[in-house]
Amino acid sequence: MAGVLLWVISPKENATALLSLIPRSGGKQKRSSRLCSRIKFSTKVSAISSAVANPARSSEEKVYEVVLKQAALVKEQRKKKALDLERAAENSDALTDWDLLNEAYDRCGEVCAEYAKTFYLGTLLMTPERRRAVWAIYVWCRRTDELVDGPNASHITPRALDRWEKRLDDLYEGRPYDMFDAALSDTVSKYPVDIQPFKDMVEGMRLDLRKSRYNTFDELYLYCYYVAGTVGLMSVPVMGIAPESKATTESVYNAALALGIANQLTNILRDVGEDARRGRIYLPQDELARAGLSDEDIFRGQVTDKWRSFMKDQIKRARMFFDEAEKGVSELNAASRWPVWASLLLYRQILDAIEANDYNNFTKRAYVGKAKKFASLPVAYGRALLGTSKLS
């Protein structure tokens, strides 16, 4: 929602404090939480097999199948002209206590305000219903990331992630485990949010448990989709596409996906030193080799001409994804554009900061200062007012 826009949450930051907000489930509780430049897919995509795990297909093709599925849900909903929120509420068997449900949404808002301040500010311009739903998605994504990046990560096993996924299934069926689950359960009952992106994010957490190297960018792309690209697919149905938009639903979702990939690639480039200290290298091994670099160079952490050249190429690719993403933000519902534009502009400036640090992302953390953040807000607001573009 990161990094979350919701599209742009930065889930690795402020990890410890969030766990204190997660209610502990007890036995007595009723079982009621980084597209290369302008990638284009041909008409052959529609004939691709539905088996996402088919190794003969590229990661981009695998992910596009999920995009098509989510876009189809949104198209179906748009034909109905409007959301019938009152009827959705009446048909909810597990969420009949509106006082408790409102409290759950308010708590989600508090978490978003604490850990994604700029994005939270932007959500206040959205309609109350969309705002609350975005908060609920944000909190689930953050809690999911906490499982492998939080203070208890060393105790998390594949079985624990299986239980978390089962819990996801339950909340989709209207059986939430706690107040945060209840907010998301209510959200997915009202908006055409497919469960697959949520499941794919859990799969990204599984990758973090067993994988610390990525041989090619194709492999890394799939990981970036799992842990960040999914957020765009989750949140666009809530943020909504502008009624006056002439863009295809699929193109808007491709742009949302591109922003998630761009954000995660930016996270990876910013955190090279931090990840290396944990024995992880989220950089394509074949590209490192072509640049004359190795894992040992990463662990040594010296900024050389080879490293600068390598980083320039990586930053260039991330910016291409941001360029792709820009085309879709203007197609969102008018009230939803500002938080996404603000997050996009702020996150892209992290790449500028890496360059300003002379590509030393081993010992210097690239960040955007408060002055630059505040200066970006009116720019984002101005772009939000420009309306839809020529995306097609």
C-alpha positions in Angstrom: 0.0 0.0 0.0 5.7 -0.5 0.0 6.4 0.8 1.2 2.4 1.2 1.4 1.0 3.2 -1.0 -0.3 0.6 -0.5 1.7 -0.1 -3.6 4.9 1.2 -1.9 5.2 -0.1 1.6 8.7 -0.6 3.0 7.9 -3.6 5.2 11.5 -4.1 6.6 11.4 -1.0 8.7 10.1 -0.6 12.2 9.6 -4.3 12.5 9.8 -4.9 16.2 7.2 -2.5 17.4 4.4 -3.9 15.2 4.4 -7.3 16.9 3.2 -5.7 20.1 0.0 -4.8 18.3 -0.9 -8.3 17.1 -3.3 -10.0 19.5 -2.3 -13.4 20.7 -4.8 -16.1 19.7 -6.0 -18.3 22.5 -7.9 -21.6 22.6 -11.1 -19.9 23.7 -11.2 -17.4 20.9 -13.9 -18.0 18.3 -12.4 -18.9 14.9 -14.7 -16.3 13.1 -2.9 -11.0 8.1 11.2 -5.3 -6.9 8.6 -5.6 -15.9 11.7 -4.5 -17.7 11.3 -1.4 -19.8 7.7 -1.2 -21.0 7.1 -4.9 -21.1 4.4 -5.8 -23.6 2.6 -9.1 -23.8 1.4 -10.4 -27.1 -2.0 -11.9 -27.7 -0.4 -15.3 -27.2 -0.7 -14.7 -23.4 -4.3 -15.7 -23.5 -3.3 -19.1 -24.7 -0.8 -19.7 -21.9 -1.4 -22.7 -19.7 -2.9 -22.1 -16.4 -0.1 -24.0 -14.6 1.8 -21.1 -13.0 4.7 -23.4 -12.0 5.5 -24.4 -15.6 9.3 -23.9 -15.8 9.2 -23.3 -19.5 7.5 -20.0 -19.0 9.2 -16.8 -17.9 8.4 -15.3 -14.6 6.7 -12.4 -16.4 4.3 -14.8 -18.1 3.5 -16.6 -14.8 2.7 -13.3 -13.1 0.6 -12.0 -16.0 -1.8 -14.8 -15.5 -2.5 -13.5 -12.0 -2.9 -10.0 -13.4 -5.5 -11.3 -15.9 -7.4 -13.1 -13.2 -7.6 -10.0 -11.0 -8.5 -7.7 -13.9 -11.3 -10.0 -14.8 -12.8 -9.7 -11.3 -12.6 -5.9 -11.5 -14.2 -5.9 -15.0 -17.1 -8.0 -13.7 -17.6 -5.6 -10.8 -17.5 -2.5 -12.9 -20.3 -3.9 -15.0 -22.4 -3.8 -11.9 -21.8 -0.1 -11.8 -21.3 0.3 -8.0 -20.5 -1.5 -4.8 -23.5 -2.6 -2.8 -21.8 -2.1 0.6 -24.9 -2.3 2.7 -25.9 -5.6 1.3 -22.4 -7.0 1.7 -22.6 -6.1 5.4 -26.0 -7.7 5.9 -24.8 -10.9 4.3 -21.8 -11.3 6.6 -22.4 -14.0 9.1 -19.2 -13.5 11.1 -19.0 -9.7 11.2 -22.3 -8.5 12.7 -20.9 -6.4 15.6 -20.3 -3.1 13.9 -18.7 -1.5 17.0 -16.0 -4.1 17.1 -15.5 -4.0 13.3 -15.2 -0.2 13.4 -12.6 -0.6 16.2 -10.7 -3.1 14.1 -10.5 -0.7 11.1 -9.5 2.1 13.4 -6.7 0.0 14.8 -5.5 -0.8 11.3 -5.5 3.0 10.6 -3.3 3.5 13.7 -0.8 1.0 12.5 -0.7 2.6 9.1 -0.3 6.1 10.6 2.6 4.8 12.7 4.6 3.0 10.1 3.6 4.7 6.8 3.0 8.3 7.8 3.1 9.9 4.3 0.9 7.3 2.8 -1.5 7.4 5.7 -1.8 11.2 5.2 -2.8 10.6 1.6 -5.4 8.0 2.4 -7.3 10.6 4.4 -8.4 12.1 1.0 -10.0 8.8 0.0 -13.6 7.9 0.8 -14.0 6.4 4.3 -14.8 3.0 2.9 -11.8 2.8 0.6 -9.5 4.3 3.2 -10.4 1.7 5.8 -10.0 -1.2 3.3 -6.6 0.1 2.3 -5.5 0.2 5.9 -6.7 -3.4 6.4 -4.6 -4.7 3.4 -1.6 -2.7 4.6 -1.7 -4.3 8.0 -2.0 -7.9 6.6 1.0 -7.3 4.3 3.0 -5.9 7.2 2.2 -8.8 9.5 3.0 -11.3 6.8 6.4 -9.7 6.2 7.0 -9.7 10.0 7.0 -13.5 10.0 10.3 -13.7 8.2 11.8 -10.2 8.9 10.6 -9.6 12.4 12.2 -10.3 15.8 10.8 -13.8 15.9 11.9 -14.7 12.4 14.4 -17.2 13.5 11.6 -19.3 15.0 9.4 -19.2 11.8 9.2 -22.5 9.9 7.5 -23.5 6.7 4.8 -25.1 8.8 4.1 -21.7 10.5 3.7 -20.2 7.0 1.3 -23.0 6.1 -0.8 -22.1 9.2 -0.7 -18.4 8.2 -2.0 -19.3 4.7 -4.7 -21.5 6.3 -5.7 -18.5 8.4 -5.9 -16.4 5.2 -8.3 -19.0 3.7 -10.4 -18.8 6.8 -10.7 -15.0 6.8 -11.7 -15.2 3.1 -14.5 -17.5 4.2 -15.6 -15.1 6.9 -13.9 -16.7 9.8 -11.3 -14.2 11.1 -9.0 -15.0 14.0 -8.5 -11.5 15.4 -9.5 -7.9 14.9 -7.0 -7.3 12.1 -8.2 -10.4 10.3 -11.8 -9.2 10.8 -11.0 -5.9 9.0 -9.5 -7.7 6.0 -12.3 -10.3 6.0 -14.8 -7.5 5.7 -12.8 -5.7 3.0 -12.5 -8.8 0.7 -16.3 -9.3 1.1 -16.9 -5.9 -0.3 -14.3 -5.5 -3.0 -13.2 -7.8 -5.9 -9.9 -8.7 -4.3 -8.7 -12.1 -5.5 -7.0 -14.3 -2.9 -4.1 -15.3 -5.2 -1.9 -12.2 -4.6 -2.2 -12.8 -0.9 -1.2 -16.4 -1.3 1.7 -15.4 -3.5 3.0 -13.0 -0.9 3.1 -15.9 1.6 5.0 -17.9 -1.1 7.5 -15.0 -1.1 8.0 -15.5 2.6 8.7 -19.2 2.0 11.4 -18.2 -0.5 13.1 -16.1 2.1 13.3 -19.2 4.3 15.1 -21.3 1.8 16.7 -19.1 -0.8 19.4 -16.4 -0.4 20.7 -16.2 -4.0 19.0 -15.5 -7.4 20.8 -16.8 -10.5 19.0 -14.5 -13.0 16.8 -11.5 -13.1 14.0 -13.7 -14.2 14.2 -15.5 -10.8 14.6 -12.2 -9.0 11.6 -10.7 -10.8 9.4 -13.5 -9.5 10.6 -12.9 -6.0 9.9 -9.2 -6.3 6.4 -10.0 -7.5 5.8 -12.2 -4.6 6.8 -9.8 -1.9 5.8 -6.4 -3.4 4.2 -6.7 -6.8 1.3 -8.5 -5.2 0.5 -5.4 -3.1 -0.6 -3.5 -6.2 -2.9 -6.3 -7.3 -4.4 -6.3 -3.9 -5.0 -2.6 -3.6 -6.1 -1.4 -7.0 -9.6 -3.0 -6.6 -10.0 -0.9 -3.5 -8.5 2.3 -4.8 -10.5 2.0 -7.9 -10.0 3.0 -11.5 -11.4 6.4 -12.6 -14.7 6.1 -14.3 -13.5 8.4 -17.1 -10.3 6.3 -17.7 -10.0 4.9 -21.2 -7.2 2.6 -20.2 -7.7 -1.2 -20.2 -8.0 -2.8 -16.8 -5.1 -5.0 -17.6 -2.8 -2.0 -18.4 -3.7 -0.4 -15.0 -2.8 -3.6 -13.2 0.5 -4.0 -15.2 1.4 -0.5 -14.0 0.5 -1.4 -10.4 2.6 -4.5 -10.7 5.5 -2.4 -12.2 5.4 -0.1 -9.2 5.7 -3.0 -6.8 8.7 -4.4 -8.7 10.3 -1.0 -8.8 9.9 -0.5 -5.0 11.3 -3.9 -4.2 14.3 -3.4 -6.6 14.9 -0.1 -4.8 14.7 -1.9 -1.4 17.3 -4.4 -2.7 19.7 -1.8 -4.0 19.4 0.3 -0.8 19.9 -2.7 1.5 22.8 -4.5 -0.2 25.1 -4.1 2.8 22.5 -5.0 5.4 21.4 -8.1 3.5 25.0 -9.2 3.0 25.6 -9.1 6.7 22.8 -11.6 7.0 24.3 -13.8 4.3 21.8 -12.7 1.6 22.5 -11.3 -1.9 19.4 -10.3 -3.8 21.3 -9.4 -7.0 21.3 -11.5 -10.2 24.3 -13.8 -10.0 24.8 -13.9 -13.8 24.8 -10.1 -14.0 27.3 -9.8 -11.2 29.6 -12.3 -13.0 29.4 -10.3 -16.3 30.4 -7.2 -14.4 33.4 -9.1 -13.0 32.0 -9.2 -9.5 31.3 -12.1 -7.1 29.7 -12.7 -3.7 33.1 -12.1 -2.1 33.1 -8.6 -3.5 29.7 -8.0 -2.0 30.8 -9.3 1.4 34.0 -7.2 1.2 31.9 -4.1 0.6 34.3 -2.0 -1.4 33.1 0.6 -3.8 35.1 0.0 -7.0 34.6 1.1 -10.6 33.2 -2.3 -11.4 30.7 -1.9 -8.6 29.7 1.6 -9.8 29.1 0.4 -13.3 27.1 -2.5 -12.1 24.9 -0.3 -9.8 24.3 2.2 -12.6 22.7 -0.6 -14.7 20.6 -1.8 -11.7 19.4 1.7 -11.0 18.5 2.2 -14.6 16.3 -0.9 -14.6 14.5 0.1 -11.5 13.8 3.5 -13.0 12.3 1.8 -16.1 9.8 0.1 -13.8 9.0 3.4 -12.1 8.4 4.9 -15.6 6.1 2.0 -16.4 4.2 2.5 -13.2 3.7 6.2 -13.7 1.4 5.5 -16.6 -1.1 3.8 -14.4 -1.3 6.0 -11.3 -3.2 8.7 -13.3 -5.8 6.1 -14.2 -6.8 5.5 -10.5 -9.8 7.0 -8.9 -9.1 10.7 -8.3 -9.3 10.4 -4.5 -6.8 7.6 -4.6 -4.0 9.1 -6.7 -2.3 11.4 -4.2 -1.0 8.8 -1.8 0.3 6.6 -4.6 2.0 9.5 -6.4 3.5 10.7 -3.1 4.9 7.2 -2.4 6.2 6.7 -5.9 8.0 10.0 -6.0 9.5 9.5 -2.5 10.6 6.0 -3.2 12.2 6.9 -6.5 14.3 9.5 -4.7 16.1 6.6 -2.8 17.8 5.8 -6.1 19.0 9.4 -6.3 20.3 9.1 -2.8 22.3 5.9 -3.7 23.9 7.9 -6.5 24.6 10.8 -4.1 26.4 8.3 -1.8 28.7 7.4 -4.7 27.0 4.0 -4.9 28.1 3.0 -1.4 25.2 0.9 -0.3 27.5 -1.2 1.8 27.9 1.1 4.8 25.7 4.1 3.9 21.9 3.9 4.0 20.2 5.9 1.2 17.3 7.8 2.5 15.1 10.8 1.7 15.3 13.6 4.2 12.2 15.2 5.7 12.7 18.4 3.7 12.6 16.5 0.4 9.7 14.5 1.6 7.6 17.6 2.4 8.7 19.2 -0.9 7.4 16.1 -2.8 3.9 16.3 -1.4 2.6 19.3 -3.3 4.2 17.9 -6.5 2.4 14.6 -5.9 -0.8 16.5 -5.3 -0.4 18.4 -8.5 0.1 15.3 -10.5 -2.9 13.7 -8.8 -5.1 16.6 -10.1 -4.0 16.2 -13.7 -6.4 13.4 -14.4 -6.1 10.3 -16.6 -3.5 9.8 -19.2 -3.3 7.9 -22.5 -2.5 4.6 -21.0 -3.8 1.7 -23.2 
